[in-house]
């Protein structure tokens, strides 16, 4: 299996503008069902940072870059993107992750 065929796993950090926490939480919640329904989506789960209310992380796993690009172009994500200026204190930060090998077979 080549590295390109590995799923894309990332955390998206999303920070609300002051007084927009609930609106952002609602907007993120609205993305869950249609995003999970996309054929290349393996996981799409939002979390709120307990020590920083209004800072959210979305754990995302996509089949490949094509699936992630498709997601970004969907009507539901584009409707969310149209609200960035209203909701977000800063641009979304996508934090790519790599699974840590747990045994010799994983390291091969």
Backbone as a chain_set.jsonl record, in Angstrom:
{"seq": "XXXXXXXXXXXXXXXXXXXXXXXXXXXXXXXXXXXXXXXXXXXXXXXXXXXXXXXXXXXXXXXXXXXXXXXXXXXXXXXXXXXXXXXXXXXXXXXXXXXXXXXXXXXX", "coords": {"N": [[0.848, -1.176, 0.0], [0.698, 2.111, -0.92], [1.853, 5.3, 0.412], [0.094, 7.276, -0.459], [-2.351, 6.035, -0.6], [-3.289, 5.815, 1.927], [-5.695, 6.599, 4.444], [-6.766, 9.984, 5.119], [-6.253, 11.608, 8.046], [-7.263, 14.014, 10.326], [-7.376, 16.878, 12.509], [-9.583, 19.501, 12.746], [-9.275, 22.696, 13.807], [-11.436, 24.997, 15.165], [-12.401, 28.167, 15.962], [-14.618, 30.148, 17.787], [-15.985, 33.439, 17.32], [-16.236, 35.984, 19.862], [-19.22, 35.669, 21.724], [-20.397, 34.106, 19.761], [-20.333, 31.442, 20.126], [-22.435, 29.463, 20.548], [-23.794, 29.638, 18.103], [-21.775, 28.81, 16.345], [-21.338, 26.234, 17.32], [-23.833, 25.075, 16.697], [-23.738, 25.288, 13.893], [-21.575, 23.599, 13.308], [-22.612, 21.178, 14.253], [-24.66, 20.823, 12.416], [-23.253, 20.068, 10.186], [-22.492, 17.442, 10.567], [-24.201, 15.094, 9.97], [-24.666, 15.254, 7.043], [-21.973, 15.233, 6.211], [-20.927, 12.818, 7.204], [-22.397, 11.147, 5.604], [-21.187, 11.263, 3.164], [-19.46, 9.435, 0.656], [-16.661, 9.07, 0.945], [-16.093, 9.562, 3.578], [-14.938, 8.57, 6.69], [-14.985, 9.257, 9.337], [-16.351, 11.891, 11.242], [-16.424, 13.963, 13.62], [-17.336, 16.333, 15.937], [-15.842, 18.167, 18.666], [-15.691, 20.006, 21.743], [-13.304, 22.048, 23.271], [-12.691, 21.618, 26.577], [-11.375, 23.316, 28.395], [-11.407, 25.683, 27.065], [-13.988, 27.09, 26.189], [-15.846, 27.493, 23.199], [-13.828, 26.935, 21.498], [-13.42, 24.575, 19.127], [-12.825, 21.24, 17.984], [-12.742, 19.247, 15.159], [-12.725, 15.948, 14.504], [-11.597, 14.287, 11.792], [-11.743, 11.81, 9.265], [-10.807, 10.815, 6.152], [-11.142, 9.033, 3.075], [-9.215, 9.619, 1.143], [-7.284, 12.257, -0.462], [-8.906, 13.166, -2.526], [-11.49, 12.622, -1.548], [-11.573, 14.4, 0.621], [-11.297, 16.842, -0.748], [-13.669, 16.738, -2.226], [-15.515, 16.928, -0.117], [-15.039, 19.55, 0.79], [-16.134, 20.95, -1.295], [-18.829, 20.464, -1.218], [-22.335, 21.352, -1.025], [-23.253, 21.644, 1.673], [-20.886, 22.103, 3.152], [-19.954, 24.384, 1.844], [-22.001, 26.188, 2.468], [-21.523, 26.467, 5.173], [-18.932, 27.559, 5.028], [-19.536, 30.03, 3.932], [-20.31, 31.408, 6.122], [-18.089, 31.946, 7.628], [-16.881, 34.508, 8.204], [-18.76, 35.626, 9.871], [-18.851, 33.839, 12.054], [-16.272, 32.862, 12.869], [-13.322, 33.357, 14.809], [-10.815, 33.205, 13.854], [-9.021, 31.858, 10.996], [-9.906, 28.496, 10.014], [-7.932, 25.872, 11.249], [-6.384, 23.205, 9.881], [-5.168, 20.287, 11.094], [-3.041, 17.934, 10.222], [-2.686, 14.437, 10.84], [-0.657, 11.599, 11.711], [-0.798, 8.179, 12.15], [0.693, 6.579, 14.891], [3.038, 4.011, 14.715], [2.484, 0.832, 16.223], [3.6, -1.654, 16.45], [6.149, -3.895, 15.115], [5.244, -4.804, 12.61], [3.607, -2.741, 11.734], [5.482, -0.827, 11.174], [6.732, -1.507, 8.883]], "CA": [[0.0, 0.0, 0.0], [1.514, 3.313, -0.992], [1.408, 6.323, 1.351], [-1.02, 8.035, -1.018], [-3.611, 5.327, -0.446], [-3.692, 5.841, 3.327], [-6.706, 7.606, 4.752], [-6.339, 11.275, 5.663], [-6.79, 11.834, 9.389], [-6.918, 15.371, 10.726], [-8.218, 17.641, 13.425], [-9.819, 20.871, 12.305], [-9.511, 23.58, 14.958], [-12.383, 26.03, 14.774], [-12.604, 29.042, 17.123], [-15.748, 31.064, 17.651], [-15.903, 34.838, 17.735], [-16.957, 36.202, 21.121], [-20.69, 35.656, 21.661], [-20.871, 33.287, 18.623], [-20.065, 30.05, 20.478], [-23.588, 28.598, 20.29], [-24.057, 29.638, 16.66], [-20.768, 27.957, 15.712], [-21.632, 24.851, 17.71], [-24.974, 24.638, 15.891], [-23.285, 25.14, 12.505], [-20.763, 22.375, 13.238], [-23.522, 20.037, 14.421], [-25.402, 20.663, 11.165], [-22.368, 19.452, 9.193], [-22.174, 16.053, 10.897], [-24.952, 14.091, 9.208], [-24.348, 15.203, 5.61], [-20.56, 14.892, 6.002], [-20.797, 11.367, 7.417], [-23.066, 10.455, 4.503], [-20.323, 11.281, 1.981], [-18.883, 8.097, 0.482], [-15.261, 9.007, 1.36], [-15.954, 9.955, 4.979], [-14.883, 7.479, 7.668], [-15.257, 9.824, 10.658], [-16.548, 13.337, 11.279], [-16.937, 14.114, 14.974], [-16.916, 17.574, 16.585], [-15.596, 18.219, 20.104], [-15.373, 21.331, 22.257], [-12.203, 22.038, 24.23], [-13.279, 21.914, 27.88], [-10.72, 24.444, 29.047], [-11.55, 26.868, 26.225], [-15.289, 27.079, 25.509], [-15.829, 28.234, 21.942], [-12.811, 26.338, 20.631], [-13.895, 23.25, 18.732], [-12.001, 20.403, 17.124], [-13.502, 18.234, 14.414], [-11.881, 14.809, 14.124], [-12.03, 13.898, 10.45], [-10.985, 10.796, 8.54], [-11.264, 10.749, 4.768], [-10.525, 7.939, 2.322], [-8.05, 10.128, 0.424], [-7.368, 13.696, -0.726], [-10.067, 13.392, -3.384], [-12.673, 12.659, -0.682], [-11.521, 15.652, 1.367], [-11.601, 17.911, -1.705], [-15.103, 16.636, -2.508], [-16.198, 17.456, 1.063], [-14.91, 21.013, 0.807], [-16.941, 21.499, -2.389], [-20.248, 20.13, -1.056], [-23.199, 22.481, -0.647], [-23.335, 21.845, 3.125], [-19.664, 22.744, 3.633], [-19.906, 25.727, 1.269], [-22.913, 27.023, 3.256], [-20.775, 26.767, 6.397], [-17.83, 28.457, 4.664], [-20.102, 31.359, 3.695], [-20.533, 32.029, 7.434], [-16.823, 32.074, 8.351], [-16.666, 35.869, 8.697], [-19.726, 35.842, 10.954], [-18.694, 32.919, 13.178], [-14.929, 32.454, 13.259], [-12.367, 34.33, 15.335], [-9.593, 33.03, 13.06], [-9.234, 30.814, 9.988], [-9.848, 27.099, 10.454], [-6.604, 25.265, 11.14], [-6.452, 21.764, 9.674], [-3.974, 19.682, 11.681], [-2.942, 16.563, 9.724], [-2.149, 13.472, 11.799], [-0.132, 10.316, 11.238], [-0.91, 7.178, 13.206], [1.966, 6.107, 15.411], [3.132, 2.55, 14.644], [2.441, 0.198, 17.539], [4.414, -2.876, 16.454], [7.095, -3.992, 13.987], [4.519, -4.983, 11.342], [3.129, -1.416, 11.321], [6.604, -0.004, 10.767], [7.227, -1.996, 7.59]], "C": [[0.894, 1.239, 0.0], [1.001, 4.35, 0.011], [0.206, 7.123, 0.841], [-2.36, 7.351, -0.802], [-4.064, 5.26, 1.011], [-4.79, 6.871, 3.526], [-6.071, 8.888, 5.281], [-7.044, 11.449, 6.997], [-6.331, 13.215, 9.825], [-7.853, 15.858, 11.824], [-8.37, 19.033, 12.822], [-10.106, 21.695, 13.558], [-10.332, 24.772, 14.479], [-12.692, 26.862, 16.023], [-13.701, 30.06, 16.843], [-15.364, 32.493, 18.008], [-16.604, 34.96, 19.085], [-18.468, 36.282, 20.862], [-21.241, 34.85, 20.479], [-20.675, 31.792, 18.887], [-21.234, 29.132, 20.097], [-23.899, 28.516, 18.801], [-23.054, 28.751, 15.929], [-21.011, 26.502, 16.06], [-22.786, 24.293, 16.883], [-24.574, 24.405, 14.433], [-22.44, 23.879, 12.33], [-21.645, 21.134, 13.358], [-24.298, 19.758, 13.133], [-24.567, 20.01, 10.069], [-22.226, 17.941, 9.375], [-22.896, 15.062, 9.99], [-24.618, 14.094, 7.72], [-22.882, 14.847, 5.328], [-20.344, 13.392, 6.162], [-21.434, 10.561, 6.292], [-22.228, 10.439, 3.221], [-19.584, 9.946, 1.881], [-17.435, 7.992, 0.956], [-15.02, 9.366, 2.809], [-15.981, 8.725, 5.874], [-15.225, 7.979, 9.067], [-15.386, 11.333, 10.523], [-17.228, 13.636, 12.607], [-16.434, 15.411, 15.602], [-16.785, 17.419, 18.099], [-15.385, 19.67, 20.486], [-14.284, 21.18, 23.313], [-12.753, 22.49, 25.584], [-12.678, 23.153, 28.529], [-10.824, 25.746, 28.258], [-12.892, 26.828, 25.495], [-15.26, 27.993, 24.277], [-14.724, 27.805, 21.003], [-13.229, 24.891, 20.382], [-12.834, 22.553, 17.896], [-12.934, 19.422, 16.437], [-12.504, 17.169, 14.007], [-12.452, 14.274, 12.814], [-11.137, 12.786, 9.913], [-11.635, 10.628, 7.175], [-10.506, 9.649, 4.037], [-9.226, 8.388, 1.657], [-8.248, 11.628, 0.188], [-8.58, 14.034, -1.589], [-11.352, 13.486, -2.555], [-12.722, 13.953, 0.127], [-11.851, 16.842, 0.456], [-13.084, 17.925, -2.056], [-15.9, 17.251, -1.358], [-16.185, 18.978, 1.065], [-15.775, 21.684, -0.256], [-18.44, 21.233, -2.232], [-21.065, 21.359, -0.686], [-23.245, 22.712, 0.874], [-22.055, 22.49, 3.666], [-19.562, 24.174, 3.082], [-20.852, 26.688, 2.003], [-22.256, 27.404, 4.582], [-19.667, 27.773, 6.099], [-18.33, 29.885, 4.436], [-20.331, 32.118, 5.002], [-19.239, 32.236, 8.218], [-16.651, 33.463, 8.968], [-17.566, 36.175, 9.887], [-19.357, 35.058, 12.218], [-17.285, 32.776, 13.735], [-14.045, 33.603, 13.723], [-11.059, 34.303, 14.552], [-9.867, 31.96, 12.009], [-9.176, 29.411, 10.617], [-8.418, 26.599, 10.272], [-6.788, 23.759, 11.017], [-5.12, 21.165, 10.108], [-3.902, 18.232, 11.207], [-2.251, 15.675, 10.759], [-1.619, 12.242, 11.08], [-0.217, 9.347, 12.397], [0.481, 6.699, 13.604], [1.993, 4.587, 15.329], [3.178, 1.95, 16.051], [3.194, -1.123, 17.607], [5.263, -2.92, 15.184], [6.374, -4.124, 12.654], [4.008, -3.64, 10.826], [4.244, -0.565, 10.754], [7.137, -0.393, 9.388], [6.692, -1.19, 6.451]], "O": [[1.762, 1.372, 0.862], [-0.159, 4.291, 0.419], [-0.607, 7.594, 1.637], [-3.399, 8.011, -0.817], [-5.123, 4.701, 1.298], [-4.812, 7.9, 2.852], [-4.967, 8.866, 5.826], [-8.272, 11.438, 7.071], [-5.152, 13.551, 9.711], [-8.946, 15.331, 12.034], [-7.384, 19.661, 12.436], [-11.064, 21.424, 14.282], [-9.971, 25.457, 13.522], [-13.183, 26.332, 17.02], [-13.709, 30.734, 15.813], [-14.528, 32.727, 18.881], [-17.461, 34.143, 19.42], [-18.912, 36.896, 19.892], [-22.443, 34.905, 20.217], [-20.831, 30.972, 17.982], [-21.038, 28.135, 19.402], [-24.23, 27.445, 18.293], [-23.422, 28.023, 15.007], [-20.904, 25.629, 15.199], [-22.72, 23.155, 16.418], [-25.019, 23.44, 13.81], [-22.569, 23.174, 11.33], [-21.442, 20.154, 12.642], [-24.561, 18.604, 12.798], [-25.121, 19.456, 9.12], [-21.874, 17.236, 8.429], [-22.247, 14.268, 9.308], [-24.313, 13.036, 7.17], [-22.586, 14.223, 4.309], [-19.659, 12.769, 5.351], [-21.051, 9.416, 6.056], [-22.527, 9.685, 2.295], [-19.139, 9.394, 2.887], [-17.013, 6.902, 1.341], [-13.87, 9.467, 3.237], [-16.922, 7.933, 5.829], [-15.706, 7.207, 9.897], [-14.632, 11.973, 9.789], [-18.452, 13.573, 12.714], [-15.228, 15.576, 15.784], [-17.512, 16.649, 18.727], [-14.954, 20.477, 19.663], [-14.345, 20.281, 24.152], [-13.228, 23.618, 25.718], [-13.391, 23.948, 29.141], [-10.381, 26.794, 28.727], [-12.927, 26.557, 24.295], [-14.727, 29.102, 24.313], [-14.67, 28.243, 19.854], [-13.369, 24.097, 21.313], [-12.051, 23.193, 17.194], [-13.814, 18.839, 17.071], [-11.559, 17.435, 13.264], [-13.611, 13.869, 12.733], [-9.918, 12.821, 10.087], [-12.827, 10.343, 7.055], [-9.349, 9.373, 4.355], [-8.253, 7.634, 1.611], [-9.261, 12.197, 0.594], [-9.208, 15.076, -1.398], [-12.205, 14.332, -2.826], [-13.791, 14.538, 0.3], [-12.597, 17.739, 0.847], [-13.689, 18.991, -2.171], [-16.846, 18.004, -1.588], [-17.209, 19.614, 1.315], [-16.112, 22.861, -0.127], [-19.238, 21.725, -3.029], [-20.538, 22.302, -0.096], [-23.273, 23.861, 1.316], [-22.13, 23.342, 4.551], [-19.125, 25.077, 3.795], [-20.54, 27.87, 2.145], [-22.412, 28.528, 5.057], [-19.489, 28.736, 6.845], [-17.613, 30.843, 4.722], [-20.524, 33.334, 4.99], [-19.291, 32.662, 9.371], [-16.307, 33.573, 10.144], [-17.174, 36.899, 10.802], [-19.531, 35.559, 13.329], [-17.112, 32.589, 14.939], [-14.019, 34.674, 13.117], [-10.289, 35.263, 14.583], [-10.85, 31.227, 12.121], [-8.488, 29.185, 11.613], [-7.778, 26.875, 9.258], [-7.287, 23.112, 11.937], [-4.072, 21.497, 9.556], [-4.623, 17.381, 11.729], [-1.344, 16.117, 11.463], [-2.072, 11.892, 9.99], [0.235, 9.65, 13.501], [1.333, 6.449, 12.752], [1.074, 3.931, 15.819], [3.825, 2.488, 16.949], [3.408, -1.66, 18.694], [5.11, -2.085, 14.293], [6.856, -3.598, 11.651], [3.976, -3.416, 9.616], [3.993, 0.326, 9.942], [7.925, 0.349, 8.801], [7.011, -1.468, 5.295]]}, "num_chains": 1, "name": "protein.A"}
